[in-house]
Amino acid sequence: MKKITAGFCLAVLTAGMLFAGGGRQAAGSQAEAIPTIDQLTLGKDYTDLSVTLQFKTHRTDIVDTVFSTYIADFKKMYPRINIVYESITDYAETMTTRISTPRWGDICMIPTTIPLTELNNYFQPLGRTDVLSQTYNFADNRASAGLVYGISSTNNVQGIVYNKKVFQQAGITAIPRTPDEFLAALQKIKDNTGAIPLYTNFSAGWTMGAWDAYIGGSATGDPNYMNQVLAHASNPFADRGNSTGPYAVYNVLYEAIRRGLVEDDPSTTDWEGSKGMINRGEIGTMVLGSWSIVQMQDGGPNPQDIGYMSFPITVNGRQYAASGPDYCYGININASRDARIAAMLYIKYLVEQSNFDYDQGGVPTVKTHPLPATLAAFDGIELVADNPALEGEEDLLTNINVDSEIGLNMTNQHVIDVAEAAIRGNRTLKQITDDWNAKWTASQRKYGATR
């Protein structure tokens, strides 16, 4: 599976490069005539536009509820702009394939499989990076050559959602700050309550890939780690011996499974059902981004029992939490001029007026909007936003990541491998990470990234 996925990504990206010239030729001159998102005023500009927008989303759970209310609110200003959502379960892989053709729709959540330097082949520029960065958090995340191609839908703090009442019943009196403390807390939950200490949501697949979000800022405290250090690091997945770094993150999962601190049969987990389970106190913890808080609160009658804590790693006496954008909104550069303007207006509404950030418990995209109350527990914990890659190395990490067939933040299989090894007891985590390091080093040499 890992090999197929990595090869698939390369094939699609290559196909994308073949399309690139046509995309720019067909839409390049029109793109120059379209105002940037900072130049638009909602409810005043282009109110006579009449167009139907096709919006591709990964949010399969709120298309007919939350998004419907946004559409109705937006249409008060733009009654002739219609928005039709399509929710996609295997979103990243499906959209990576679709985007290699010009007629995939009008708005999507930009897959991270698209290299930054190729964004201009597929997406309408929304404005200059230096300008939009004054208004929006993480505006440089989907940017290239001084232009922004995607604005974050919301922004996440990476931590662990947990049930406060279960912690109390288990006798956990302080939030764990290290992997050992966290595993000890899980053991207390197993010994003293009827709750599942750590619910992996293994069978959902994508929930396993979520563990990758912690290996940077949360595990190192270094804002340069993910986009500048990792591509050049020697054996980055090795055990550092101090419970920090990527190994420490994956070891929490491995040890929790090995010690029997997870669900009895990970192959039968139920993502939608887990929301009610943690709300009712049947689950102690789940390793998910802050976007999950509201979903767990809405999962049952006990929203007050849902808490959110930082990932249990301490670096030199201090805790950090990776913070960054969720999927970013992008506009198809091959869409009609009217569709691209309408899409920009709708994106501006979603980011600035829809309340989506707070509905989802995220860090607001607009810099002047305050943090939600759900993240109050992160007071005193330093939020770490990844710095962009060095000039000239924008695609280096992606190239190494794909070529090595590991697929950090791209695929789920490498984390599934960790879980399956712990379940079966047939490989140690050191054996797995030694294999990763060997592949990573070979790809570093191929792309001239060794130091």
PEUR-V644242 format. One record per residue. N is the residue number from 1. RES is the residue in three letters. D_FIRST is the distance of its C-alpha to the first C-alpha in Angstrom with 2 decimals. Layout:
N/RES/D_FIRST
N/RES/D_FIRST
This chain:
1/MET/0.00
2/LYS/3.77
3/LYS/5.44
4/ILE/5.14
5/THR/6.11
6/ALA/8.67
7/GLY/9.95
8/PHE/10.34
9/CYS/12.36
10/LEU/14.45
11/ALA/15.21
12/VAL/16.36
13/LEU/18.35
14/THR/19.93
15/ALA/20.89
16/GLY/22.36
17/MET/24.52
18/LEU/25.89
19/PHE/26.97
20/ALA/28.47
21/GLY/31.92
22/GLY/32.45
23/GLY/31.48
24/ARG/34.00
25/GLN/36.66
26/ALA/36.49
27/ALA/36.62
28/GLY/37.74
29/SER/41.45
30/GLN/41.01
31/ALA/38.94
32/GLU/41.95
33/ALA/44.22
34/ILE/42.22
35/PRO/43.38
36/THR/41.11
37/ILE/40.18
38/ASP/42.82
39/GLN/45.47
40/LEU/44.99
41/THR/47.08
42/LEU/45.74
43/GLY/48.22
44/LYS/50.39
45/ASP/48.46
46/TYR/47.39
47/THR/48.39
48/ASP/49.11
49/LEU/45.58
50/SER/44.47
51/VAL/40.79
52/THR/37.80
53/LEU/34.66
54/GLN/31.15
55/PHE/29.22
56/LYS/25.43
57/THR/24.47
58/HIS/21.77
59/ARG/24.58
60/THR/24.34
61/ASP/26.95
62/ILE/29.97
63/VAL/30.21
64/ASP/33.11
65/THR/34.82
66/VAL/34.72
67/PHE/33.87
68/SER/36.60
69/THR/39.17
70/TYR/38.19
71/ILE/38.59
72/ALA/41.99
73/ASP/43.12
74/PHE/42.06
75/LYS/43.87
76/LYS/47.10
77/MET/47.07
78/TYR/45.34
79/PRO/46.22
80/ARG/45.15
81/ILE/41.60
82/ASN/39.20
83/ILE/35.67
84/VAL/33.11
85/TYR/29.92
86/GLU/26.63
87/SER/24.22
88/ILE/20.49
89/THR/18.10
90/ASP/14.76
91/TYR/17.02
92/ALA/15.39
93/GLU/12.96
94/THR/15.78
95/MET/18.48
96/THR/16.88
97/THR/16.95
98/ARG/20.40
99/ILE/22.00
100/SER/21.64
101/THR/24.41
102/PRO/27.80
103/ARG/28.49
104/TRP/25.87
105/GLY/28.63
106/ASP/30.86
107/ILE/29.43
108/CYS/25.94
109/MET/24.36
110/ILE/23.17
111/PRO/19.42
112/THR/19.10
113/THR/16.79
114/ILE/20.10
115/PRO/21.87
116/LEU/25.34
117/THR/27.13
118/GLU/25.74
119/LEU/26.76
120/ASN/30.05
121/ASN/28.42
122/TYR/27.30
123/PHE/29.41
124/GLN/33.11
125/PRO/34.59
126/LEU/36.07
127/GLY/38.48
128/ARG/39.10
129/THR/37.19
130/ASP/40.43
131/VAL/42.00
132/LEU/39.25
133/SER/38.54
134/GLN/42.05
135/THR/41.20
136/TYR/37.50
137/ASN/35.42
138/PHE/32.41
139/ALA/33.51
140/ASP/32.10
141/ASN/28.48
142/ARG/27.74
143/ALA/30.54
144/SER/31.12
145/ALA/34.36
146/GLY/36.49
147/LEU/35.28
148/VAL/33.37
149/TYR/30.85
150/GLY/29.66
151/ILE/31.51
152/SER/29.87
153/SER/30.09
154/THR/30.76
155/ASN/30.06
156/ASN/28.61
157/VAL/29.71
158/GLN/26.99
159/GLY/28.14
160/ILE/28.04
161/VAL/29.50
162/TYR/31.67
163/ASN/34.46
164/LYS/37.76
165/LYS/39.58
166/VAL/37.06
167/PHE/37.49
168/GLN/41.23
169/GLN/41.21
170/ALA/39.14
171/GLY/41.74
172/ILE/39.59
173/THR/42.30
174/ALA/40.50
175/ILE/37.16
176/PRO/34.97
177/ARG/34.77
178/THR/32.70
179/PRO/29.65
180/ASP/32.11
181/GLU/34.25
182/PHE/31.38
183/LEU/30.17
184/ALA/33.85
185/ALA/34.18
186/LEU/31.28
187/GLN/33.10
188/LYS/36.27
189/ILE/34.63
190/LYS/33.51
191/ASP/36.96
192/ASN/39.16
193/THR/37.55
194/GLY/35.72
195/ALA/32.92
196/ILE/29.27
197/PRO/29.34
198/LEU/25.87
199/TYR/23.83
200/THR/20.13
201/ASN/19.20
202/PHE/15.96
203/SER/15.16
204/ALA/15.65
205/GLY/12.44
206/TRP/14.09
207/THR/16.74
208/MET/14.65
209/GLY/14.02
210/ALA/17.81
211/TRP/18.47
212/ASP/17.87
213/ALA/21.08
214/TYR/23.22
215/ILE/22.50
216/GLY/24.98
217/GLY/28.37
218/SER/28.20
219/ALA/27.37
220/THR/29.46
221/GLY/32.10
222/ASP/31.65
223/PRO/31.34
224/ASN/30.46
225/TYR/27.58
226/MET/24.56
227/ASN/25.71
228/GLN/28.10
229/VAL/27.61
230/LEU/23.90
231/ALA/23.35
232/HIS/26.18
233/ALA/25.99
234/SER/25.98
235/ASN/23.35
236/PRO/22.88
237/PHE/20.74
238/ALA/23.44
239/ASP/25.69
240/ARG/28.75
241/GLY/30.89
242/ASN/32.33
243/SER/29.78
244/THR/28.82
245/GLY/25.96
246/PRO/22.17
247/TYR/22.20
248/ALA/24.73
249/VAL/22.63
250/TYR/19.59
251/ASN/22.20
252/VAL/23.75
253/LEU/20.66
254/TYR/20.22
255/GLU/23.94
256/ALA/24.39
257/ILE/21.97
258/ARG/23.40
259/ARG/26.90
260/GLY/26.37
261/LEU/27.06
262/VAL/24.50
263/GLU/24.35
264/ASP/24.81
265/ASP/21.71
266/PRO/18.94
267/SER/17.11
268/THR/20.19
269/THR/20.65
270/ASP/22.17
271/TRP/21.97
272/GLU/25.14
273/GLY/26.93
274/SER/26.31
275/LYS/28.61
276/GLY/31.51
277/MET/30.75
278/ILE/31.07
279/ASN/34.05
280/ARG/35.76
281/GLY/35.17
282/GLU/32.66
283/ILE/30.11
284/GLY/31.15
285/THR/28.51
286/MET/25.28
287/VAL/23.64
288/LEU/23.67
289/GLY/25.41
290/SER/29.01
291/TRP/28.09
292/SER/27.54
293/ILE/31.16
294/VAL/32.80
295/GLN/30.29
296/MET/30.99
297/GLN/34.70
298/ASP/34.68
299/GLY/32.86
300/GLY/36.12
301/PRO/39.75
302/ASN/39.38
303/PRO/38.24
304/GLN/40.57
305/ASP/38.51
306/ILE/35.40
307/GLY/35.32
308/TYR/33.10
309/MET/32.99
310/SER/31.60
311/PHE/28.72
312/PRO/30.53
313/ILE/30.66
314/THR/34.00
315/VAL/34.51
316/ASN/38.03
317/GLY/39.46
318/ARG/38.03
319/GLN/35.20
320/TYR/33.16
321/ALA/30.86
322/ALA/28.46
323/SER/29.63
324/GLY/28.35
325/PRO/27.66
326/ASP/25.45
327/TYR/24.23
328/CYS/26.93
329/TYR/28.75
330/GLY/28.64
331/ILE/30.79
332/ASN/29.92
333/ILE/32.12
334/ASN/32.44
335/ALA/33.99
336/SER/37.77
337/ARG/40.08
338/ASP/41.21
339/ALA/37.69
340/ARG/36.78
341/ILE/39.96
342/ALA/39.48
343/ALA/35.90
344/MET/37.24
345/LEU/39.93
346/TYR/37.54
347/ILE/35.27
348/LYS/38.47
349/TYR/39.52
350/LEU/36.24
351/VAL/36.34
352/GLU/40.09
353/GLN/41.46
354/SER/39.00
355/ASN/38.73
356/PHE/34.93
357/ASP/34.67
358/TYR/36.93
359/ASP/35.63
360/GLN/32.23
361/GLY/33.72
362/GLY/32.51
363/VAL/34.26
364/PRO/36.17
365/THR/35.31
366/VAL/39.04
367/LYS/40.42
368/THR/43.68
369/HIS/42.17
370/PRO/42.34
371/LEU/39.59
372/PRO/39.17
373/ALA/40.74
374/THR/37.39
375/LEU/36.71
376/ALA/40.12
377/ALA/38.72
378/PHE/37.28
379/ASP/40.83
380/GLY/41.20
381/ILE/37.50
382/GLU/36.79
383/LEU/34.29
384/VAL/32.27
385/ALA/31.13
386/ASP/28.95
387/ASN/31.06
388/PRO/29.81
389/ALA/28.72
390/LEU/31.60
391/GLU/33.07
392/GLY/31.38
393/GLU/28.12
394/GLU/26.85
395/ASP/23.54
396/LEU/23.28
397/LEU/21.03
398/THR/18.65
399/ASN/18.64
400/ILE/18.01
401/ASN/15.34
402/VAL/13.31
403/ASP/14.36
404/SER/13.53
405/GLU/9.86
406/ILE/10.91
407/GLY/11.42
408/LEU/14.41
409/ASN/15.62
410/MET/13.00
411/THR/9.76
412/ASN/9.79
413/GLN/7.03
414/HIS/9.63
415/VAL/12.26
416/ILE/10.63
417/ASP/10.43
418/VAL/14.12
419/ALA/15.04
420/GLU/13.68
421/ALA/15.46
422/ALA/18.52
423/ILE/18.51
424/ARG/18.32
425/GLY/20.38
426/ASN/18.69
427/ARG/18.07
428/THR/20.24
429/LEU/19.28
430/LYS/21.11
431/GLN/18.94
432/ILE/15.78
433/THR/17.67
434/ASP/19.27
435/ASP/15.98
436/TRP/15.27
437/ASN/18.87
438/ALA/18.75
439/LYS/15.96
440/TRP/17.81
441/THR/21.08
442/ALA/20.05
443/SER/19.03
444/GLN/22.25
445/ARG/24.24
446/LYS/22.79
447/TYR/23.91
448/GLY/27.07
449/ALA/26.33
450/THR/27.50
451/ARG/30.91
